Amino acid sequence: MGKRKATEAPLDSAQSTSSAIPRWKRSESPVESFSDAEGADANECWEVDIVGEEVDYWGNVRLEAEWTTWKRKDGTNATWKDEYLQCVDTGPWKSHQKHRRKQLAAKDRTIQVHTGLDIHNNETRLRAMAFEEKLKASRPCTWGSDRLKIIQQREEDSREERLTETEDSVRKLRNTKARLRERTGSSSFISSSSPAVSRMGSAVSSSSRMSSESLGHMTTFAKGFPVLSQEIALAHPLERPMSEKAKGKQRELTVAPPVTPSKTSDRRRSSLGRKWTNDSGVPGAPITFVNDEDDEEVPPLPPNFTYLERGYKFSDPDVLWPSEDFFLSCRCKTSCNAANNCDCQDPSELRDSSGRRYFAYDEKGRFKANKVPRGVEVIECTSRCSCNLSCRNRVAQRPRDIPIEIFKTPKCGWGVRSSTFIEKGKVLGIYTGELIPRKRAHEASKSGESSYCFDLDGHEDLSVTGKPCTNGYSVDSYRCGNWTRFINHSCSSNIQIYLVVYDTVPDSGMPYAAYVAKQDIPANEELVFDYNPHPAPVAKLTSSSKRKGIVPRDRDPCYCDATECRGYL
Ligand SMILES: C[S@@+](CC[C@H](N)C(=O)[O-])C[C@H]1O[C@@H](n2cnc3c(N)ncnc32)[C@H](O)[C@@H]1O
């Protein structure tokens, strides 16, 4: 609602500006004569309603109004002339428009705006404004401030990590003092089942031997984990000096009661998650840690554990990775279309009955499990091939694109799941770690040293020899590895392993073990594989012996809960 001063207004002569682009074209409305009009207020103003608006090329807005108590002789009562609207309060109209824009933006997923005209009518203008507002809200261009936030977050993280270490050292000091008091017969007693102590034996039980779905052996000989590196290495000489604020906090901590474990745990979990996500190089597919079971902060890891998303670490002088000069290569342009025409597929054993070679993946990059016999290495294109990363024969080597959650399971220590649905045939990642000679893995197992070893058995057929090969290689992910080292066993698995070579030479005994979805896996379902899908003939446990917890000697009990559970690992 608004009022217009009832003065004689001149005829609008400004039909256009000097510019080539016209302003809105004004109608030849006559000078209004209000001499016979009634209904004016004390200031000689007549009430108007704003009913529309237009915008010109330069963004100038003009309003359309209608007199509520006066009309022309021809019955019309609308005007665009701002001369008549100078004392109109436009506030209510603007808020009405804002509300309508919001409604439009909420209603349309994509707002169609046709801006071909110089002059936009009310609807177009509203849509354009709604579109811009929506765009701004959905994709705010805040990279500058985002960057600042990341930097601040990093600084905060490193400060928090130092604080956590300090808190741990205080707790440890208290425990040590308590133990000393205990030894010296002091009456005060502190339970040894404090989180730091109970954690050491919790996750992984001792001496379990497993073999992979396809051919490898997974050997886990864990006699209890050392505690995390952060707990031991309190002040690294190369670390930045602690800020005054943090020092103050440290001083406070020495007298204050310990912080609640949940807060510390959350901080440590998110800090480790961020670190591993950064180290994995795939920020779009983060790694997170969740523990809804107990107060264990993060999975127990040996000191100086290194996260390695892809490839192997070579620390053993006996293990030599083949030189790039020996890699196979093809000359396919952009992407390899047919395995039969692809030179790097020459040694591939994936052939149909007429001898024609085929790829292990379909056009969508899904692994064709039923077409790849157990023990056959999949040969992917190498860095010497002329095709690019979009090639259909480069799948296991692509960066991971599913988010990973490492979570505490009720019975099997830490396990792995993803917050997204995983399609059957989806290749999830490869088992990484130190590539060591098989004999070293066996020595480690005999000496009872903790290790997470995956035996790369290559073409060995366990069903024929019945014994594991001793001259091959194993992957030890105890000190170095990625999220796959947390995948638990189930007698009813949803993922399987196949061997793949890329950037190495086929048949060298050094393939990668790739994890692939055996079936569609719903979001948040634990990812599990059968550590020993072709077990040597050990008597299957009866349900009553399972109930009694009787397992064969040298075997660990299985807690997978599958109906067909064998009862042991
Ligand atoms: C490769 S690790 C898996 C990650 C492990 N849960 C952890 O917390 O680090 C293998 C170990 O996990 C435990 N584990 C895995 N699956 C299990 C199962 N079905 N039943 C009992 N323990 C299991 C065993 O202690 C085994 O030695």
The ligand as an SDF file (V2000), in Angstrom:
LIG
                    3D

 27 29  0  0  0  0  0  0  0  0999 V2000
   43.5900  -58.5390    9.7270 C   0  0  0  0  0  0  0  0  0  0  0  0
   43.0710  -58.3180   11.3500 S   0  0  0  0  0  0  0  0  0  0  0  0
   41.5310  -57.5500   11.1870 C   0  0  0  0  0  0  0  0  0  0  0  0
   41.4750  -56.2670   11.9740 C   0  0  0  0  0  0  0  0  0  0  0  0
   41.3610  -56.4680   13.4450 C   0  0  0  0  0  0  0  0  0  0  0  0
   39.9950  -56.7460   13.8180 N   0  0  0  0  0  0  0  0  0  0  0  0
   41.8930  -55.2850   14.2170 C   0  0  0  0  0  0  0  0  0  0  0  0
   41.2110  -54.7960   15.1190 O   0  0  0  0  0  0  0  0  0  0  0  0
   42.9900  -54.8260   13.9240 O   0  0  0  0  0  0  0  0  0  0  0  0
   42.7020  -59.9900   11.7650 C   0  0  0  0  0  0  0  0  0  0  0  0
   42.3950  -60.2160   13.2210 C   0  0  0  0  0  0  0  0  0  0  0  0
   41.1060  -59.7280   13.5350 O   0  0  0  0  0  0  0  0  0  0  0  0
   40.4260  -60.6410   14.4060 C   0  0  0  0  0  0  0  0  0  0  0  0
   39.3040  -61.2150   13.6720 N   0  0  0  0  0  0  0  0  0  0  0  0
   38.9670  -60.9590   12.4200 C   0  0  0  0  0  0  0  0  0  0  0  0
   37.8700  -61.6410   12.0720 N   0  0  0  0  0  0  0  0  0  0  0  0
   37.5000  -62.3530   13.1420 C   0  0  0  0  0  0  0  0  0  0  0  0
   36.4490  -63.2670   13.3940 C   0  0  0  0  0  0  0  0  0  0  0  0
   35.5220  -63.5810   12.4810 N   0  0  0  0  0  0  0  0  0  0  0  0
   36.3740  -63.8260   14.6230 N   0  0  0  0  0  0  0  0  0  0  0  0
   37.2810  -63.5220   15.5550 C   0  0  0  0  0  0  0  0  0  0  0  0
   38.2890  -62.6610   15.3910 N   0  0  0  0  0  0  0  0  0  0  0  0
   38.4100  -62.0770   14.1850 C   0  0  0  0  0  0  0  0  0  0  0  0
   41.3970  -61.7220   14.7430 C   0  0  0  0  0  0  0  0  0  0  0  0
   42.0150  -61.3840   15.9420 O   0  0  0  0  0  0  0  0  0  0  0  0
   42.3890  -61.6720   13.6090 C   0  0  0  0  0  0  0  0  0  0  0  0
   43.6510  -62.0990   14.0350 O   0  0  0  0  0  0  0  0  0  0  0  0
  1  2  1  0
  2  3  1  0
  2 10  1  0
  3  4  1  0
  4  5  1  0
  5  6  1  0
  5  7  1  0
  7  8  2  0
  7  9  1  0
 10 11  1  0
 11 12  1  0
 11 26  1  0
 12 13  1  0
 13 14  1  0
 13 24  1  0
 14 15  1  0
 14 23  1  0
 15 16  2  0
 16 17  1  0
 17 18  1  0
 17 23  2  0
 18 19  1  0
 18 20  2  0
 20 21  1  0
 21 22  2  0
 22 23  1  0
 24 25  1  0
 24 26  1  0
 26 27  1  0
M  CHG  2   2   1   9  -1
M  END
$$$$
